[in-house]
Amino acid sequence: MKTKPSSSAFNRLRPPVRLCAAWVWVGLSIWLSQTCFGYQQFSNTEDQQTRHPLMVLIQAQQDDLQAHPENTAPSQSPRPLARYEEIVPSGTEVDLDLVQPPIQMNTLNPLPVDSESMSREEFWRQFATTQPLRNRQYVEGYDSLQATLNNGFWFGGMDVVYLEPTFESNNAFSISNDAFSTNQHVDFGFDVSYRLHVGFQTSAGPAAKLSYWGLNSFSAVQQFTTGSGDSAIATIDLGDTNNSFKLGEAANDGSRITVQQQLKFDSVDFTLFKDQWHPISRVRGAVALRAIDLRQNLFAELVDPISGVEIVRNTNQYQGIGPKIGIEYFRPIGHTQLELVSGVHGSVLFGRREQVFAAQGASSFGFQQLGKVETLPILEMHIGLQWVKQLSRCRSVFLKTSLESQYWAGSDTAMQVGDSLGFYGLSFGFGFGR
């Protein structure tokens, strides 16, 4: 009695599993055939060996040795060097000026080189001068200052800065009545400014940069109309907090007070910096000389239904110059052209502050001009991303964006003495190196 054969284990598998197993089996078969039998495809026959250029050269040398066996025997009596008498007969005068200087060969330029009839510049000019594409950290050094400058490159760029000026207090005016008392602050909001820089970097690493940043911003107009029992007073310090002018102190009901400020400054930096390269990152150290002209203007007006209109103008200007130091950190992000950029800078300015105050109206008229010597410390921080495209050893373009924050300690405002100024916001920049 015959029994029915059982199905194989492969047939009992589900169709998707069988398909995967079949592909695995095909892959193993190809790998085993290449591993075990791959070398049999290139048999070491004499006919195939002679087809190789190296084997053709070896075979030609062997045939030459067989045809001339005397070339294989070493020379038993080496040829002695010729003496001077054998080359130049006795009594013959030799003009040394007519003797040709030695001809040299070099591997970079196979043509003969007459080195003694060339100047140093002509000798080195004959060699290839095209530099290979290298990363910026591998910049060759040169012996002379002229070569260091000639092999440097210029760079420049512009930043679009979107910052908001802020103050510790900077009250526009104080509002009070029988129920409450509050202060109305000056609000500048975000404003756009531009920062330009241009510089030169030597091939040895040190670089110099000249940069300019200017801002001209107006605050929002703060206005308040008094009602029954209300009072709105704008206080302007004159030189110090003990001497001040109060606008609207004796105003009547229904008076309207209006305050607006202007913040304007120009900053110029001359910076010397150098990059220190590490295996992955680089650190930039910088020293600079900074000059700033900071001007803050106040426009205030009081319209009283009984006494009339009173106008106040106050200008607080500071001009200073001083040293600045900073450090920046650059680190690539993975295997991309992006890098992390962060830095901190600090400067201390020494200068003079001038204040000009003028008030004119129906109830008062006054004019004062004050001045004193002050120092202005400034702290700056930023962190962001930078994209750099290296076109050649000294040519590149970059785009960057960063968060910025600044603190100007004791800069005063157009109304208060001893107040401090700050900035925070974003910056977007682009530039080139050539």
C-alpha positions in Angstrom: 0.0 0.0 0.0 1.5 3.3 -1.1 1.4 6.3 1.2 0.9 9.8 0.0 4.1 11.8 0.3 4.0 14.7 2.8 4.5 18.2 1.6 7.9 19.8 2.2 8.5 22.4 4.8 9.0 25.0 2.2 5.6 24.4 0.7 4.0 24.7 4.1 5.1 28.3 4.4 2.9 31.2 3.6 3.4 32.9 0.1 5.0 36.1 1.5 7.4 34.1 3.6 8.3 31.8 0.7 9.0 34.8 -1.5 11.4 36.3 1.1 13.1 32.9 1.6 13.6 32.6 -2.1 15.3 36.0 -2.3 17.5 35.0 0.6 18.5 31.8 -1.1 19.3 33.6 -4.4 21.5 36.1 -2.5 23.4 33.4 -0.7 23.9 31.5 -3.9 25.4 34.6 -5.6 27.7 35.3 -2.7 28.9 31.7 -2.5 29.6 31.6 -6.2 31.6 34.8 -6.1 33.5 33.7 -3.0 34.4 30.2 -4.0 34.6 30.3 -7.8 35.3 34.0 -8.5 39.0 33.6 -9.0 38.6 30.8 -11.6 37.4 33.4 -14.0 40.9 34.8 -14.2 43.1 31.9 -15.0 46.9 32.4 -14.8 47.5 31.4 -18.4 50.6 32.8 -20.1 48.4 34.3 -22.8 46.4 36.4 -20.4 49.4 37.5 -18.4 51.1 38.9 -21.5 48.1 41.1 -22.2 48.8 43.1 -19.0 51.1 46.2 -19.7 53.3 45.3 -16.8 53.7 41.7 -18.0 54.6 43.0 -21.4 57.3 45.2 -20.0 58.7 42.4 -17.9 58.7 40.0 -20.9 60.5 42.6 -23.0 63.2 43.0 -20.4 63.6 39.2 -20.2 64.0 38.9 -23.9 66.6 41.7 -23.9 68.6 39.9 -21.2 68.5 36.7 -23.1 69.7 38.4 -26.4 72.5 40.2 -24.6 73.8 38.1 -21.7 76.9 40.3 -21.3 74.7 43.0 -19.7 74.0 40.8 -16.7 77.6 40.3 -15.7 78.9 43.0 -13.3 81.9 45.0 -14.4 85.1 43.7 -13.0 87.1 47.0 -13.6 85.1 50.1 -13.0 86.0 53.0 -15.3 88.2 55.6 -13.5 87.3 59.3 -13.4 88.9 61.3 -16.2 91.6 63.7 -15.1 91.8 67.4 -15.9 94.8 66.8 -18.2 92.9 64.3 -20.3 90.0 66.7 -20.9 92.0 70.0 -21.3 95.4 69.7 -23.1 98.4 71.2 -21.4 99.0 74.9 -22.2 95.4 75.6 -23.2 93.8 78.6 -21.6 90.1 78.3 -20.5 87.9 81.3 -20.3 85.7 80.5 -17.2 83.1 83.1 -18.2 82.3 81.0 -21.3 81.7 77.9 -19.2 77.9 77.1 -19.2 76.4 77.0 -15.7 75.0 73.7 -14.5 71.7 72.7 -15.8 69.2 71.5 -13.1 66.1 69.5 -13.5 63.1 69.6 -11.2 60.1 67.4 -10.9 57.5 70.2 -11.0 58.8 71.6 -14.3 60.7 69.0 -16.4 62.3 71.7 -18.6 66.0 72.6 -17.9 66.4 75.4 -15.4 69.3 77.8 -15.7 69.2 78.8 -12.0 72.2 81.1 -12.0 71.0 83.4 -14.7 67.6 83.9 -13.0 66.5 86.1 -10.2 64.8 84.7 -7.2 61.4 85.8 -8.4 61.9 84.4 -11.9 63.1 81.1 -10.5 60.0 80.5 -8.3 57.6 81.9 -10.9 58.2 79.0 -13.2 56.6 76.5 -10.8 52.9 75.8 -10.6 51.3 78.3 -8.3 47.7 77.1 -8.3 46.8 76.2 -4.7 44.6 73.2 -4.1 41.2 73.6 -2.6 41.7 73.4 1.2 39.7 74.2 4.3 40.2 77.6 5.7 42.1 76.3 8.7 45.0 75.2 6.5 46.4 78.5 5.4 50.1 78.5 4.6 52.4 80.9 6.3 54.9 83.1 4.5 58.3 84.5 5.5 58.0 88.1 4.4 55.3 90.6 5.3 54.7 91.5 1.7 54.0 87.9 0.8 51.6 87.6 3.8 49.7 90.6 2.6 49.7 89.6 -1.0 48.2 86.2 -0.3 45.5 87.6 2.1 41.9 88.3 1.1 39.2 91.0 1.6 35.9 90.3 3.1 32.7 92.2 3.8 29.1 91.9 4.7 25.9 93.5 5.9 23.5 92.7 8.8 19.8 93.6 8.9 19.2 94.1 12.6 15.7 93.9 14.0 15.9 95.0 17.6 13.7 96.7 20.2 15.1 99.3 22.6 14.1 98.8 26.2 14.8 100.7 29.5 14.7 99.9 33.2 11.9 102.5 33.7 11.8 105.5 31.3 8.5 106.8 32.5 6.7 109.1 30.1 4.4 110.6 32.8 2.7 109.6 36.0 -1.1 109.5 36.3 -2.8 109.8 39.7 -6.2 110.6 41.3 -7.9 109.9 44.5 -8.3 106.1 43.7 -5.0 105.1 42.1 -1.6 106.1 40.8 0.3 104.6 37.9 3.2 105.3 35.5 2.9 105.4 31.7 6.1 104.1 30.1 7.8 105.0 26.8 7.3 102.2 24.2 9.7 102.1 21.2 8.8 98.8 19.7 11.0 96.8 17.2 12.8 98.8 14.6 15.1 97.9 11.6 18.7 99.1 11.4 21.7 98.1 9.3 25.2 97.1 10.3 28.1 97.1 7.7 31.6 95.7 7.9 34.6 95.4 5.7 38.0 93.9 6.5 41.2 92.2 5.3 42.6 88.9 6.6 46.2 88.0 6.0 47.3 84.5 5.0 49.0 84.1 8.4 45.6 84.5 10.2 45.4 87.9 11.8 42.7 90.2 10.4 41.4 93.8 10.7 37.8 94.9 10.3 36.0 98.2 10.2 32.3 98.1 11.1 29.5 100.7 11.4 26.1 100.4 13.0 23.4 103.1 13.1 19.9 103.4 14.6 17.3 106.1 14.4 14.1 105.1 16.3 11.0 107.0 17.5 8.8 105.8 20.3 5.1 105.6 20.2 3.2 108.8 21.1 2.0 108.6 24.7 -1.0 110.9 25.5 -3.4 111.4 28.3 -6.3 113.8 29.0 -7.1 114.6 32.6 -10.6 114.4 34.0 -12.1 115.5 37.3 -9.6 114.9 40.0 -6.9 113.5 37.7 -3.3 114.7 37.3 -0.7 113.8 34.7 2.9 114.9 35.4 5.9 114.4 33.2 9.2 114.6 35.2 12.4 115.6 33.4 15.7 115.3 35.3 18.1 118.1 34.9 21.6 116.8 35.5 20.6 114.6 38.5 17.5 113.3 40.2 17.5 116.2 42.8 17.0 118.8 40.1 14.0 118.2 37.8 11.3 119.9 35.8 7.7 118.8 36.2 5.4 119.4 33.2 1.7 119.5 34.0 2.1 119.9 37.8 -0.3 122.8 37.9 -2.6 121.8 35.0 -6.3 122.2 35.2 -9.0 119.6 34.4 -9.3 118.7 30.8 -5.5 119.2 30.1 -3.9 117.0 27.5 -0.3 115.9 27.9 1.7 114.4 25.0 5.2 112.7 25.2 7.4 111.2 22.5 11.1 110.3 22.5 13.7 109.7 19.8 16.7 107.3 20.2 19.6 107.8 17.7 23.1 106.6 17.8 26.1 105.9 15.5 28.7 103.3 16.4 32.1 102.7 14.7 34.4 99.8 15.6 37.9 99.0 14.4 38.6 95.4 15.3 41.7 93.2 15.2 41.0 89.4 15.5 42.5 86.0 14.9 41.0 82.5 14.7 42.3 79.6 16.7 41.6 76.3 15.0 40.8 73.1 16.9 40.1 69.7 15.5 36.3 70.4 15.1 35.6 74.0 16.2 37.4 77.3 16.1 37.6 80.2 18.5 38.0 83.8 17.5 39.6 86.4 19.9 39.2 90.1 19.1 40.3 93.5 20.4 38.8 96.7 19.1 38.5 100.4 19.5 34.9 101.7 19.7 33.5 105.2 19.2 29.8 106.0 19.9 27.6 109.0 19.5 24.4 108.5 21.4 21.6 111.1 21.2 18.2 110.9 23.0 15.6 113.6 22.3 12.3 114.4 24.2 9.3 116.1 22.6 6.7 116.9 25.3 3.6 119.2 25.1 0.9 120.3 27.5 -2.3 121.8 26.3 -4.2 123.4 29.1 -7.7 124.8 28.4 -7.0 127.8 30.7 -3.3 128.6 30.7 -2.6 127.6 27.1 0.2 125.5 25.5 3.5 124.6 27.0 6.3 122.9 25.0 9.4 121.1 26.4 12.5 120.0 24.4 15.3 118.0 26.1 18.4 116.5 24.4 20.7 114.1 26.1 23.8 113.4 24.1 26.8 111.1 25.0 30.0 110.9 22.9 32.6 108.4 24.0 35.5 106.2 22.9 37.1 103.2 24.5 38.4 99.6 24.2 36.4 96.5 23.3 37.2 92.8 23.7 35.3 89.8 22.6 35.4 86.1 22.0 33.4 84.0 19.5 32.9 80.3 19.1 32.2 78.5 15.8 31.3 74.8 15.6 30.1 72.9 12.5 26.8 71.0 12.8 27.3 67.4 11.6 28.5 67.0 8.0 26.6 70.1 6.8 27.7 73.5 5.8 25.9 75.0 8.8 27.8 76.0 12.0 26.8 77.2 15.4 28.0 80.8 16.1 28.0 82.4 19.6 29.9 85.2 21.2 30.2 87.7 23.9 31.7 91.2 23.7 32.3 93.9 26.3 33.5 97.5 26.0 34.0 100.5 28.3 33.6 103.9 26.8 35.0 107.2 28.2 33.4 110.4 27.2 31.3 113.4 28.0 27.5 113.9 28.3 25.8 117.1 27.3 22.2 118.0 28.1 20.2 120.8 26.6 16.8 121.6 28.1 14.3 124.2 26.9 10.8 124.9 28.0 8.5 127.6 26.6 4.8 128.3 27.3 2.3 130.5 28.8 3.2 129.8 32.4 7.0 129.2 32.2 10.1 129.7 30.2 13.5 128.1 30.9 16.7 127.0 29.3 19.6 125.0 30.7 22.8 123.4 29.3 24.6 120.9 31.5 27.7 118.7 30.9 29.8 116.1 32.7 32.3 113.3 32.1 31.0 109.7 32.3 31.9 106.1 31.5 29.5 103.8 29.6 29.9 100.0 29.9 28.3 97.9 27.2 27.8 94.1 27.2 26.8 92.3 24.0 25.8 88.6 23.4 24.6 86.6 20.4 23.9 83.1 19.3 22.8 81.8 16.0 23.5 79.7 12.8 25.7 80.4 9.9 25.9 78.8 6.4 29.2 79.0 4.7 29.9 78.0 1.1 33.7 77.7 0.4 34.3 78.5 -3.2 38.1 78.2 -3.0 40.9 78.7 -0.4 40.2 82.5 -0.1 36.7 82.8 -1.6 33.5 82.1 0.3 30.0 83.4 0.8 27.9 83.1 4.0 24.5 83.7 5.4 23.7 83.9 9.1 21.0 84.6 11.5 21.3 85.1 15.3 19.6 86.2 18.5 21.1 89.3 20.0 21.0 91.0 23.3 22.8 94.2 24.5 23.0 96.1 27.8 24.2 99.7 28.1 24.6 100.4 31.8 23.9 103.9 32.9 23.2 105.3 29.5 20.3 107.6 30.9 17.2 108.4 28.9 15.8 111.6 27.5 13.9 112.1 30.8 15.6 110.1 33.6 19.2 110.2 34.8 20.7 106.8 35.8 18.4 104.7 33.7 19.9 101.9 31.5 19.3 101.1 27.8 19.0 97.6 26.4 18.4 95.9 23.0 17.1 92.4 22.1 16.0 90.9 18.8 17.1 89.2 15.7 19.7 89.9 13.0 20.1 88.5 9.5 23.4 88.9 7.7 25.2 88.0 4.5 28.7 88.6 3.2 31.6 87.4 1.1 35.3 86.7 1.4 37.7 87.2 -1.5 
